[in-house]
Amino acid sequence: MITSAPTGISWDIIPYPQAILALQEAEQLNICFRAMGLVNGYCNQILRATVDTEQLSGPNYRVTIEQDTGNTRIILSRWPITQILAAQFAPNAVMPRQWTQVTSGNWDIEYPIIGVYNSSTPSSSGEGGQSILLGTNNLDWSLGRNGYRVSVSYVNGWPHCGTTASSNAGVSALQVDDVTAFAGAGAFIYDGANTEEVHVSTVVATTPLVLPNGGGIAQAGPGTINLRSPTAFSHGSGVVVSSLPQDILWATILAATTQALESGIDAITIQNIPGSQTVGGHGVSDLTLSWKTILKPFKRTI
């Protein structure tokens, strides 16, 4: 994706002119990893879908009891929350913990993400929230401030993966490297002229993730995503399948481009080529400002 994007970068001279194809591809992959780290670091969280287990103490600032409903409102660290997998609580003063499981389904996402699930097309904007609600008859003020310890397992972020095997046109299942959060999601298969939109019905992980403290399992990691309708095109191995907003993908490509320019080779080679990201004397600092500006709506602030 970075070599096909309109950045004006001469990728065939990285890591150095006349390097063999294997070395070029190896460094391109390293650049992608570093760009991903830059983007996640700037946003203070991983943007692709992950399964997380988080513990907090309350009632307090991040764990509050709603006076009128009796529900417990919990502000978790990462967003957007797309699924609650398990929740439990224990008296904070008692160790080892004596956990009480919250009944499955006795919870809700306060601000569900729009445009990924039960939508006709994936979203292109930052939306959703990082707070959840637990039903009444769970936490209360009987043990005082910070009297409870709460543990929540949840899924956050946008589904994003790569295919691990080639597939023919007309198939309804794809082998991928991460099925996390894909069940029910809309996504794009980014494959040049064969790019297409798909909707996922179910997923099956090769080895489901076991959640801590009896919280069950989560479908995460390599596995199979099953589509509602067959694909229109054939696709090779390593093709990106993603629900990430396109502006996140573009910001990551720009973050990768800054690394190529900082090498000192391309900065001279492409400076005045029409279509280059550095036309008119713009440099690395301009591109850095650009990708950071794009990502502002996706920063974690709490």
N, C-alpha and C positions, 0 to 999 in steps of 0.2 A: 504493500500500500504506500509506503514512503517513497519507493522508487518510481511509482506511477503518478504520484501527486505532482501538481504544477508548481514545484518549488524552484526549478531552474538549477538544482544541484547536479553536479556531474558525479554520480555515485560510483562510476566505474574507476575513479582514481582514488577511492578510499578503500583500504587504509593507505595505499600509496599507488602512484601510477604503474600500470601494467601488472598489478597484483592478479594472481589467478582467481578464477571465479569463486572457488571455495573460500578463500581469504576475504574476498569482497562480501560474500553472504554472511560470513561469520561476524565481521565487524558491523554489518548492517543490523544483525540480530542484537549485538551488544548495544548499539545505538538505540534500538527499540526498547531494550530493557532499561537503559538509563533515562530515556525520555519518559517511560512509564513511571519511573521513580520520581522524576522531577514533577510530573503532573500530580501524582498521588501526594507527594510531599507538600506541594503548594495548597492542595485542597484539604490537607490534614486528615486524609482518610483514603482507603482504597476505594476506587470508584466502581470497579467491576464487582459483581455479586459475590458475597462471602457469607459464610456461616459463622456467627460470633456468639460467645457466651460472656455475659457481663454481669458483674455483681455491684450492687449499690446498697447504701444504708439509708433508712428512712423511718418515719416521715421526716423529710427535710426538703431542701431546695429542689432536688431532682426527683424526689419521691414524695408526692403530696396526696392527701386524702380530700376528695371533693366533698364539701360539707352537705350539699343538697342531694347528691346521688349516692354517696358512699363508695364510689369507684376510686380506685387508686390510679393516679396518673404518674407515669414514669418517663422521664426524659433520658433516653439512651444516647450513646456517644455517636453512633454512625447513622447515616441516612442515605437515601430514603429507605425506610423499613418496608419490606415487601411481604414478609411472612413472620409470624410468631410461632416458634416450634415448641417451646416449653417454658414454664415459669414455676418458681418455687420460692418459699420464704421460710425463715427460721428466726427464733429469738436471737437478737444480736449478742446478748451477753452470755449465751450458752455455747461452749465449745467442747467436743466437736459438734458441728452443726446438726440440728435435728430438723431436717427439711420436711416441709409440707408441700406436696405438689398442688399447684393450681389446676383445677379440673380443665381438661382439654376443651378449648373453645370458649372458656370463660374469660375471654380477652378480646381486644380489638385494637387495630391500628388507628390512631386518632386522625391522621391525615394520610389516607392511602394515596399511593402514586397513581397518576392518571396517564394514559397513553402507552402503557406497556402491557397491562392485563385487561382483558375484556374490552379491547379497543381495536379499531380497524387498522391502526397504523402506530408504530412506535413513536414516542414523543421525541421532540428535538429541544427540549428545554429542561431546566432544573426545577423539579417539583417534588411533592411528597414531604413527609415529615420524619421526625426522629423520636416521637413520643407514642406511647401505647397506653391503653386503659385495661386494668384488671377489674373484674366484676366485684360487687360488694361481697361482704363476708370473707374477705381475705385479710388485708392489712387494716389496722385502725390505730388510734392513739393510746390504746390501753397500756402499752409498754413505754410510752413517752417518746421524746424526740430521739431519732436514730435507734429506736427500740427493736427494729427488724432489720434483717439482712435479706436482700432480695436477689435472686439469680434468674436471669432471663436469657434464653437461647433464641436467636432470631436471625433472619436473613436480611441483609441490606445491600443496596447497590443495584447496578443494572446487569442483567445476564450478558455474558460475553465469553466466547470460546473460539476454538479453531477445530476444523475437521481433522480427524486422525486417519481417515481412509477415503479413497476415491469413491464416488457414487455416480450412478447413471441417472439420466433424466427419468422422471416418473416414479422415483422411490419415495416412501413415506417415513423413512427412518435414516438418521445420520449418526455416524460414530464421531464423537467429539471429545475434547480433553477436559471439559468441565460442564456438567449439566446443572450446576447450581442456579436455582430460581427460574429455570426455563419453562417449567410446567405452566401452561396457560399464557405464556408471553408471546408477543409479536416481535419479530426480528428481521434483519436483513442478512442475506448471504452475500457478502461483498466479494464478487468474482468478476471484475471487469465488465465486459459486455454481457456476461451471464449473471449479473447481479439480479437478485429477486427477493421479494418479500415473502416470508413464511410465518405461519402461526403454529405454535407448539401445543400439542394436547397433553402428553405425558412424558415423563423422563424416567430412566432407569439407570442408576449409578452402578458401575462395576463392583465397587466396594462402598456401600453406604457409610456415612460418617456417624459414629456412635456418640451421642450427646452425653455430657457428664451428669452424674447423680440421677440416673434412671430417667432421663428426659427423652428416651427413644432414639430414633435414627433420623438422619437427614439425607436426602438425595443430593450428594455433592461429589465433585471429582469426575474422573473420566467415566464415560458411559454412552448411552443412546438417548437421543431426543426424537420423539415420535411426532410427526407433523399431522395437522388436520387434513391437509391436501397434499398430493404428490408434488414434487419439485418439477419445474418447467425445464430445467437445464441440468446437464451433468456437471459435477464439480470435483476438483482434485483434492488431494490431501493438503492440509495446511491453510485452507480457505477460512477467512474470518466469518463467524456467525455472531451477530451482536445486536443487542437492544440499546447499547450506549447512544446517547444523543450525538448526532453527527458533529456538533461543534466540539465535543470532547475529543472525538477522533481527529478533527482538524487541528485542534490545539496541540495534541500529542505529536502530530506530524511536524508542526512548526517547532516544537521542542526538540525533535530529532534533527531538524534542519539547522538549528543553532549550533549543534555539536559539529556538523559538517563544516559550517563556516568558521568555527573556532579553530579548526585544524590549520588554518592559514593557507591552505591550498586552494580551496574553492572560492575563498573571499576575493582573490585576485582574478580567478578564471571566469566567474560569472557576474562580476559586478555590473557590467553594462549590457548583459544579454536581455533582450525583451522577454518579459514573463518571469524574470528572476525576482526572488523576494527581496533583493538588495538593489533594485534599480533606483537611480537617483541618489546613490551614496548611502542608503540605509544600511545599517549593520546589524550585528548580533543583538545589540541592546534594543533595537526597534522590534525585532522578532520576539525577543523575550517579553517585552511589554505587551505585544500583541497576544501571545498565547495566555499570558496571565490575565489579561483583560477578558478574554473569552471565557476563562474558567471562574471568574468571580461569582457567578450565580451558584456554583457547585462547591464553594468552600464550606467546610464545617466550622461553625462559629461557637459551638458550645461543647 
